[in-house]
Amino acid sequence: MADTITVQDLVKRYGDLSAVDGVSFTVGQGEFFGILGPNGAGKTTCLEIVEGLREPDSGTVTVLGEKPWPRNTRLLPRIGVQLQASSFFERLTAREQLETFAAIYGVGPSRVDEMLELVALTDKAKVQTEKLSGGQAQRLSIACALIHDPEVVFLDEPSAALDPQARRNLWDVLREINARGKTIVLTTHYMDEAEILCDRVAIMDRGKILEMGAPADLVRALDRPVVISVESRDLPEDTATGLPGVDAVVSTGGWTEITTTAPAVVLPALAERGALTGLQVKGSTLEDVFLDLTGREYRA
Ligand SMILES: Nc1ncnc2c1ncn2[C@@H]1O[C@H](COP(=O)(O)OP(=O)(O)OP(=O)(O)O)[C@@H](O)[C@H]1O
C-alpha cells in the first residue's frame, strides 16, 4: 500500500508544554486511520499540522507527496477537512450550504444531491442549518468536506456530543466514504469508535504515540483471559468450577461468569451441558490496552 501520509518526529510546543512530542506514523492509501486518546493528548494539534493549518516546531510531514506547510494550495483540492466545531454560512439551508461549498471548489451542482444522499440528509435539504440536530449538522459538515471529492479526508472528533443512535448513523456514513476508496484520518476519544471503524489506530497520550496497530492486534497482544457468562439456572457455580479450561468462577445476579484463557475448551463443554442460555463472551478492549500502557483507567 502506498503511503498517503508520512509524519516523522513531529514536535509542537506551547511554552513549556509539549503538545506533540516526537510523533511518527504513516497512513496508507485507502486506509482508515484513527488517532485515539484522552482530552489534551495532542490529537487535534497533530491533525492540524498534517492538514497544513498549524506550523510544527520540528519534524516532517507529507500528504500525497506534498508538504502541507507553508499553506500548500496544490493540496487543497485533494484533501477534505472537517474541523472539531462545524461552522456554516448563516441562515442557509442544508442544500444551499453544499451549493456554496460546491461553488467555492468549482464543482458542478450535481454533487450536491449525491452528498445529501450519502449523509442521509436528502429529506433535510430545505432545512436551515440552525434547525438541524447535532448529528445532522455533523453529517452535513462531513458532506461539505467531501463536496470536491478529495482523496484524503480528515475528521476531528466527528461524533463528539452525539447520542448513540446518531453516532451509529455517522459510522455508517464514514464506512461508506472509506468503501469509496477515500483515505480517512479521524481523531476520537471514543475507544469503541476507533475499534469499530479503524484499520489501524495510534493511541496517543501526553503528546506521544504509545502504541500503534490494528485494534484487534493490539487487544490480542495483551493476551488476557476472556469472561464467559451464562445464566446460573443452567450452570450453577460448583458445576462451572469443575469444567475443563476454567480458571475462575463468580456467580452474581443470576449469572455465572467464567474466566478462562481457553474459551475454545470451555464453550464446547457448556454446549454439551446445554448451558448456553444468555451466553456472553467478553474479551479485552482498547481500554484495557490503554490501561496496560499507562497504568491509568481510560477517561476520555
Ligand atoms: N493554541 C494553543 N495554545 C496553548 N496550548 C494549546 C493550544 N492548543 C492546544 N494546546 C494544549 O496542547 C495540548 C494538546 O491539545 P490538543 O487539542 O491537541 O489535544 P486533543 O488530544 O485534541 O484534545 P481534545 O480531545 O480535548 O481536543 C493540551 O494540553 C492543550 O491545552
The ligand as an SDF file (V2000), in Angstrom:
LIG
                    3D

 31 33  0  0  0  0  0  0  0  0999 V2000
   -3.1110   27.2180   20.8610 N   0  0  0  0  0  0  0  0  0  0  0  0
   -2.7100   26.6260   21.9950 C   0  0  0  0  0  0  0  0  0  0  0  0
   -2.0110   27.2900   22.9200 N   0  0  0  0  0  0  0  0  0  0  0  0
   -1.5840   26.6950   24.0670 C   0  0  0  0  0  0  0  0  0  0  0  0
   -1.8330   25.4040   24.3750 N   0  0  0  0  0  0  0  0  0  0  0  0
   -2.5430   24.6920   23.4840 C   0  0  0  0  0  0  0  0  0  0  0  0
   -3.0360   25.2500   22.2540 C   0  0  0  0  0  0  0  0  0  0  0  0
   -3.7080   24.2850   21.5780 N   0  0  0  0  0  0  0  0  0  0  0  0
   -3.6500   23.1850   22.3430 C   0  0  0  0  0  0  0  0  0  0  0  0
   -2.9670   23.4060   23.4810 N   0  0  0  0  0  0  0  0  0  0  0  0
   -2.6670   22.4280   24.5370 C   0  0  0  0  0  0  0  0  0  0  0  0
   -1.9700   21.3490   23.9320 O   0  0  0  0  0  0  0  0  0  0  0  0
   -2.4110   20.1090   24.4610 C   0  0  0  0  0  0  0  0  0  0  0  0
   -2.9270   19.2290   23.3410 C   0  0  0  0  0  0  0  0  0  0  0  0
   -4.1350   19.7890   22.8520 O   0  0  0  0  0  0  0  0  0  0  0  0
   -4.9620   19.1350   21.6660 P   0  0  0  0  0  0  0  0  0  0  0  0
   -6.1490   19.9910   21.4100 O   0  0  0  0  0  0  0  0  0  0  0  0
   -4.0620   18.8530   20.5330 O   0  0  0  0  0  0  0  0  0  0  0  0
   -5.3980   17.7540   22.3310 O   0  0  0  0  0  0  0  0  0  0  0  0
   -6.5460   16.7540   21.9090 P   0  0  0  0  0  0  0  0  0  0  0  0
   -5.9880   15.3910   22.1250 O   0  0  0  0  0  0  0  0  0  0  0  0
   -7.0380   17.0720   20.5620 O   0  0  0  0  0  0  0  0  0  0  0  0
   -7.6370   17.0340   22.9820 O   0  0  0  0  0  0  0  0  0  0  0  0
   -9.2290   17.1770   22.8040 P   0  0  0  0  0  0  0  0  0  0  0  0
   -9.7370   15.7820   22.6700 O   0  0  0  0  0  0  0  0  0  0  0  0
   -9.6250   17.8120   24.0880 O   0  0  0  0  0  0  0  0  0  0  0  0
   -9.4810   18.0210   21.5960 O   0  0  0  0  0  0  0  0  0  0  0  0
   -3.4560   20.4240   25.5060 C   0  0  0  0  0  0  0  0  0  0  0  0
   -2.8380   20.4200   26.7640 O   0  0  0  0  0  0  0  0  0  0  0  0
   -3.9250   21.8160   25.1200 C   0  0  0  0  0  0  0  0  0  0  0  0
   -4.3660   22.5260   26.2570 O   0  0  0  0  0  0  0  0  0  0  0  0
  1  2  1  0
  2  3  1  0
  2  7  2  0
  3  4  2  0
  4  5  1  0
  5  6  2  0
  6  7  1  0
  6 10  1  0
  7  8  1  0
  8  9  2  0
  9 10  1  0
 10 11  1  0
 11 12  1  0
 11 30  1  0
 12 13  1  0
 13 14  1  0
 13 28  1  0
 14 15  1  0
 15 16  1  0
 16 17  2  0
 16 18  1  0
 16 19  1  0
 19 20  1  0
 20 21  2  0
 20 22  1  0
 20 23  1  0
 23 24  1  0
 24 25  2  0
 24 26  1  0
 24 27  1  0
 28 29  1  0
 28 30  1  0
 30 31  1  0
M  END
$$$$
